[in-house]
Amino acid sequence: MRFVAPWIEPGLSRRDAIARLGGGMGAVALATLMSRPSGVANAAGGGTYNVLPRPAHHAPRATAVIQLFMHGGPSHVDLLDPKPELTKLDGKAPPSEVVDDEKRTSYLMGSPFPFSKHGQCGLEFSSVLPGIASHADDIAVVRSMFSEHRNHEQAIWMANTGLTVAGRPNIGAWAAFGLGTENQNLPAYVALPDPTGLPTDGARNWSSGWLPPVYQGTSIRSEGMPVLHLQPKQPRAASIEQTRFDLLRKLNDRHKQSHPGELELDARISTFELAARMQLAATDALDLSQETAATQKLYGLDNDVTRSYGRRCLMARRLIERGVRFVQLFMKGQPWDTHTSNTEGTRSCCAQTDLPIAGLMTDLKQRGLLDSTLIHWGGEFGRTPGAEQRDGNNKRGNEGRDHHPYGFSVWLAGGGIRGGQARCHG
């Protein structure tokens, strides 16, 4: 895809160019009941910053993405990458050529979870992923992922922006910038964090970096009011609301004319306009009570363990169904970071997420949306094949696994992906 920087204008001074390129984190991308699109040209006649749909350079198979980001680093050797030899060497010292400069690994550790083949393809999955495994023929496992850093934050930045430095645009922001979105009454890019807390690195997970802040992800809550302060405390007649919007639009246009090229001002005005439109659109899109009892059960909403993640998976489907371009799901903190009690920690994370993810894939397929929706599952790195005994407190059977950025696994499905395969690309 070829991107043209819309904020670079002929005759722009070096000082102004640097100011625009460093436009900041900006406001949240919400929108309006007003008739005009979300995003307007600079008063000075410069570029337009909006999320209007843009044609791709070829007909795409995928028109939307759901990213299931697993903070902390899921253990690929316990989930997606069976190691029979590792099982044979369980409890033995690692090879002499493997150097552990931190002196944490004293012996190799086979997976406590058996692997078995699934689907017509025979793709192997761990026993703690029965739901995901039931979709084996739609899934492509990539076993050759790597990161250039073993710390969480830097590895997260690389996974989501391509480099191990902070401040760059997230993949979702690039999608919103390059493709826009089909529904101007909802954000182009939505983040669905855990209602009990943010993931590691917080809101930077859905940052637009140095792209105009209108492309930043919109964080939506999965419990309570999805978007705070979206509805007025005292309802007003539609005619009064429209008059207020018309007046506000005129005042905003006048203010923008006196402050041309201010990206954060553009984003803030666009945000308020989108928020007005979302009073109707978001209320409908995020109302899970409209779903049948069978659909809610499919996502695990009837179970305390799976309800939270299941609600976010169901919200993701409803958003994608209504034209949102990019949706990310996050868990609180970094629950897959199993330095201790790897067996218990991995089992717990799978118990929370496996059934809802399987339900999401089933639902998308039944509705004819899987072919046009790319699903990505994975974390910032994997975990070591050796046991980690931090401070000597992890007894046999309760060991952890350390960070492993050198090779790990993710999986993809839908959106033109040829499923039923596992690949290692050197």
C-alpha positions in Angstrom: 0.0 0.0 0.0 1.3 3.5 -0.9 0.8 6.2 1.7 1.1 9.9 1.0 1.6 12.2 4.0 -1.4 14.5 3.9 0.1 16.9 6.4 3.0 17.9 4.2 2.1 21.0 2.1 4.1 22.8 -0.6 6.1 25.6 0.9 5.7 24.4 4.4 8.5 25.6 6.7 10.8 23.2 8.4 9.6 24.4 11.8 5.9 23.9 10.9 6.7 20.4 9.4 8.4 19.3 12.6 5.5 20.7 14.7 3.0 18.7 12.6 5.0 15.5 12.5 5.1 15.6 16.3 1.4 16.3 16.7 1.1 14.3 20.0 -1.1 11.6 21.3 -4.3 13.6 20.8 -7.9 13.0 21.6 -10.0 10.0 21.3 -11.5 9.3 17.9 -15.3 9.6 18.4 -17.8 11.3 15.9 -21.5 13.2 15.1 -25.2 13.4 14.2 -24.2 16.2 11.9 -24.5 15.7 8.2 -20.9 16.4 7.2 -18.2 13.7 7.4 -15.8 13.4 10.4 -12.8 15.4 9.3 -12.5 18.7 7.5 -9.9 20.4 5.3 -7.6 22.9 7.0 -8.8 26.5 6.6 -5.5 27.3 4.9 -6.4 24.8 2.1 -4.1 22.0 3.4 -4.7 18.3 3.7 -7.7 16.6 5.2 -7.5 14.5 8.3 -10.5 12.1 8.4 -11.4 8.4 8.3 -13.5 8.5 5.2 -13.2 5.1 3.3 -10.3 5.0 0.9 -9.9 2.6 -2.0 -7.2 -0.1 -1.7 -4.7 -0.6 -4.5 -6.3 -4.0 -5.2 -9.5 -5.8 -4.1 -8.8 -7.0 -0.6 -9.9 -10.3 1.0 -9.9 -8.7 4.5 -11.8 -5.5 5.1 -11.5 -5.6 8.9 -9.2 -6.9 11.6 -9.8 -8.3 15.1 -6.5 -8.5 17.1 -6.5 -10.7 20.2 -3.4 -9.5 21.9 -2.2 -11.7 24.7 0.0 -9.5 27.0 2.8 -11.2 28.8 4.0 -13.8 26.2 1.9 -17.0 25.9 4.0 -20.2 26.1 4.1 -21.5 22.6 5.6 -24.8 23.7 2.5 -25.4 25.8 0.0 -24.2 23.2 0.8 -24.2 19.5 4.3 -25.8 19.0 4.5 -29.4 20.2 8.1 -30.5 21.1 8.3 -34.3 21.5 12.0 -34.1 22.0 11.5 -31.6 24.8 9.2 -34.1 26.5 11.8 -36.8 26.3 14.4 -34.5 27.8 12.2 -33.3 30.6 14.2 -32.7 33.8 17.6 -32.9 32.1 20.1 -30.1 31.9 20.0 -27.9 28.7 22.7 -28.4 26.1 26.0 -26.8 26.8 25.7 -24.5 23.9 22.7 -22.8 25.4 24.0 -20.1 27.7 21.8 -18.8 30.5 23.6 -15.7 31.6 20.9 -15.0 34.3 21.3 -18.5 35.8 17.5 -19.1 35.9 17.2 -22.3 33.9 18.5 -25.4 35.6 16.7 -28.0 33.5 14.5 -28.5 30.5 10.8 -28.8 31.0 8.3 -30.6 28.7 4.8 -29.4 28.4 2.3 -30.7 31.0 -0.4 -30.5 28.4 -0.8 -33.2 25.8 -1.1 -32.2 22.1 -3.4 -33.8 19.6 -4.3 -33.4 16.0 -7.5 -31.6 15.0 -9.6 -31.1 11.9 -9.1 -32.6 8.5 -5.7 -30.9 8.3 -4.4 -32.6 11.5 -3.0 -29.4 12.9 -1.8 -30.0 16.5 -3.1 -28.0 19.5 -2.7 -28.2 23.2 -5.4 -29.8 25.3 -6.1 -26.4 27.0 -7.2 -24.9 23.7 -10.2 -27.2 22.8 -12.3 -24.4 21.4 -9.7 -22.8 19.2 -8.6 -26.3 18.1 -12.1 -27.0 16.8 -11.4 -24.4 14.1 -8.1 -26.0 13.1 -9.0 -26.0 9.4 -9.4 -22.2 9.4 -6.2 -21.5 11.3 -2.7 -20.9 10.1 -0.1 -21.1 12.9 3.2 -19.2 12.3 6.0 -20.8 14.4 8.9 -18.5 13.3 8.0 -15.2 15.0 10.8 -13.4 16.9 11.3 -10.1 18.7 14.4 -7.9 19.0 14.0 -7.3 22.7 13.2 -9.5 25.7 11.5 -6.8 27.8 7.8 -6.5 27.7 7.3 -2.9 26.7 9.9 -2.9 23.9 8.6 -6.2 22.6 5.0 -4.9 22.6 6.1 -1.8 20.7 7.8 -4.1 18.1 4.7 -6.3 17.8 2.4 -3.4 17.3 4.5 -0.8 15.6 7.4 -2.6 14.0 10.3 -1.2 16.1 11.4 -1.4 19.7 11.1 2.3 20.4 8.1 4.2 21.8 6.0 6.8 20.0 5.4 5.2 16.7 1.9 4.7 15.2 0.1 1.4 16.2 -0.9 -1.0 13.4 -4.6 0.0 14.0 -3.8 3.7 13.5 -2.1 2.9 10.2 -5.2 0.9 9.1 -7.4 3.9 9.9 -5.1 6.3 8.2 -4.6 4.2 5.1 -8.1 2.8 4.6 -10.6 4.9 6.6 -13.7 3.1 7.7 -17.1 2.3 6.3 -19.2 3.6 9.1 -18.7 7.3 9.9 -21.0 7.0 13.0 -18.5 4.8 14.8 -14.7 5.0 15.3 -12.5 3.5 12.7 -10.2 1.9 15.3 -11.5 0.6 18.6 -9.7 -0.8 21.7 -11.6 -3.1 24.2 -9.5 -3.3 27.4 -10.3 -5.4 30.4 -12.9 -3.5 32.6 -10.8 -4.2 35.7 -7.6 -2.6 34.4 -5.4 -1.6 31.5 -2.9 -3.9 29.8 0.8 -3.3 30.3 1.9 -0.1 28.6 -1.7 1.3 29.0 -3.2 3.5 26.3 0.0 3.5 24.3 -1.2 0.2 23.0 -3.7 2.0 20.7 -1.7 5.2 20.1 -1.5 7.0 16.8 2.1 8.1 17.6 3.1 10.8 15.3 0.2 10.3 12.9 -2.6 12.9 13.3 -4.4 12.1 16.5 -7.7 11.6 14.7 -6.3 8.1 13.9 -5.8 7.1 17.5 -7.8 4.1 18.8 -11.0 4.7 20.8 -11.1 2.9 24.1 -14.6 1.5 24.7 -15.7 -0.1 28.0 -17.3 -3.5 28.0 -19.2 -3.0 31.3 -21.5 -0.2 32.3 -21.7 2.8 30.0 -19.5 1.9 27.0 -18.5 5.5 26.4 -18.6 7.9 29.3 -20.5 11.1 29.0 -22.0 10.1 25.6 -25.6 10.9 26.6 -26.7 14.2 28.0 -27.9 14.1 31.6 -31.2 15.8 30.6 -32.6 14.6 27.2 -33.5 17.5 24.9 -35.8 17.6 21.8 -34.2 16.7 18.5 -34.8 20.2 17.1 -33.0 21.8 20.0 -30.1 19.4 19.7 -29.8 20.1 16.0 -29.8 23.8 16.6 -27.1 23.4 19.3 -25.0 21.3 16.9 -25.4 23.9 14.1 -24.3 26.7 16.3 -21.3 24.6 17.6 -20.3 23.8 14.1 -20.2 27.5 13.1 -18.2 28.4 16.2 -15.7 25.5 15.6 -15.3 26.5 11.9 -14.6 30.1 12.9 -12.1 29.0 15.6 -10.3 26.7 13.1 -9.9 29.5 10.6 -7.9 31.4 13.1 -5.8 28.3 14.0 -5.0 26.6 10.7 -3.0 23.4 10.7 -3.5 22.6 14.4 -3.8 18.8 14.3 -4.9 18.4 17.9 -7.7 21.0 17.4 -8.8 19.1 14.3 -8.9 15.9 16.2 -10.7 17.4 19.2 -13.5 18.9 17.0 -13.8 15.7 15.0 -14.0 13.8 18.3 -16.9 15.9 19.6 -18.7 15.5 16.2 -18.3 11.8 16.3 -19.5 11.6 19.9 -22.7 13.3 18.8 -23.2 10.7 16.0 -22.4 7.9 18.4 -25.3 8.8 20.7 -27.4 6.7 18.4 -24.9 4.4 16.6 -22.8 3.2 19.6 -25.9 2.6 21.8 -27.1 0.2 19.2 -23.8 -1.4 18.3 -22.8 -2.1 21.9 -26.2 -3.3 23.3 -25.5 -7.0 23.8 -29.0 -7.6 25.2 -30.1 -7.6 21.5 -28.3 -10.9 21.1 -30.2 -14.2 21.6 -29.5 -16.4 24.6 -27.9 -19.0 22.4 -25.4 -16.4 21.0 -24.6 -15.1 24.4 -23.9 -18.7 25.6 -21.7 -19.3 22.5 -19.4 -16.5 23.8 -19.5 -17.7 27.4 -21.6 -14.9 28.8 -23.4 -17.4 31.0 -20.1 -18.3 32.8 -18.2 -16.2 35.4 -14.8 -17.3 34.0 -15.5 -16.5 30.4 -18.0 -13.6 30.7 -15.6 -10.7 30.7 -13.6 -11.8 27.7 -16.7 -13.1 26.0 -18.4 -9.7 26.2 -15.4 -8.1 24.4 -15.4 -10.8 21.7 -19.1 -10.3 21.1 -18.7 -6.5 21.0 -15.9 -6.9 18.5 -18.2 -8.9 16.2 -20.9 -6.3 16.5 -18.5 -3.5 15.7 -16.9 -5.2 12.7 -20.4 -6.1 11.5 -21.2 -2.4 11.5 -18.1 -1.3 9.5 -15.4 -0.6 12.1 -12.1 -1.3 10.5 -9.8 -2.4 13.4 -10.7 -3.8 16.8 -8.2 -4.9 19.5 -9.0 -6.9 22.6 -6.7 -6.7 25.7 -6.4 -8.4 29.1 -5.5 -6.7 32.4 -1.8 -6.3 33.0 0.2 -9.2 31.5 -1.5 -12.4 32.6 0.5 -14.7 30.3 3.8 -13.7 32.0 4.2 -17.0 33.8 7.6 -16.7 35.5 6.1 -18.8 38.2 3.4 -21.5 38.1 3.5 -21.7 34.3 1.0 -24.7 34.3 -1.5 -22.9 36.5 -1.1 -19.5 34.8 -1.4 -20.8 31.3 -4.4 -23.0 32.2 -6.1 -19.9 33.7 -5.6 -17.7 30.7 -6.9 -20.3 28.4 -9.9 -20.9 30.5 -10.8 -17.2 30.2 -10.2 -16.8 26.5 -10.5 -20.1 24.6 -14.3 -20.6 24.6 -15.0 -16.9 23.7 -12.5 -16.9 20.9 -14.0 -20.2 19.5 -17.4 -18.6 19.8 -16.3 -15.5 17.9 -14.9 -17.6 15.1 -18.1 -19.7 14.9 -20.3 -16.7 14.9 -18.3 -14.9 12.2 -18.4 -18.0 10.0 -22.1 -18.4 10.5 -22.7 -14.8 9.5 -20.4 -14.9 6.4 -18.0 -12.5 8.0 -14.9 -14.7 8.6 -13.8 -14.5 5.0 -13.6 -10.7 5.2 -12.3 -10.4 8.8 -8.7 -11.2 9.7 -8.2 -12.6 13.2 -4.8 -12.3 14.8 -3.9 -14.1 18.1 -0.5 -13.7 19.8 1.6 -11.9 22.3 4.9 -10.0 22.3 7.1 -13.1 22.6 7.0 -16.7 23.8 8.5 -18.6 26.7 11.6 -20.7 27.3 11.6 -24.5 26.8 13.5 -24.6 30.1 12.1 -24.3 33.7 12.6 -21.0 35.4 13.3 -21.3 39.2 13.2 -17.7 40.3 14.8 -17.3 43.8 14.7 -21.1 44.2 11.1 -21.0 45.2 9.5 -22.9 42.3 9.4 -26.5 43.2 9.2 -29.3 40.7 5.7 -29.2 39.1 5.3 -25.5 39.9 8.0 -24.0 37.8 7.7 -21.0 35.5 9.1 -20.2 32.1 11.1 -17.1 31.2 10.8 -14.7 28.3 11.7 -16.2 24.9 11.9 -13.6 22.1 14.1 -15.8 19.8 11.3 -17.9 18.3 7.6 -18.2 19.2 4.2 -18.8 17.6 1.1 -16.8 16.7 -2.0 -17.8 14.7 -4.1 -16.1 12.0 -7.5 -17.0 10.6 -10.1 -15.5 8.1 -9.5 -12.6 5.8 -8.0 -14.7 3.0 -5.7 -16.8 5.2 -5.3 -20.4 4.1 -6.1 -22.4 7.2 -5.1 -25.8 8.3 -1.4 -25.3 8.3 1.6 -24.5 10.5 4.7 -22.9 9.0 8.2 -21.9 10.0 9.7 -19.2 7.7 13.4 -18.6 8.0 
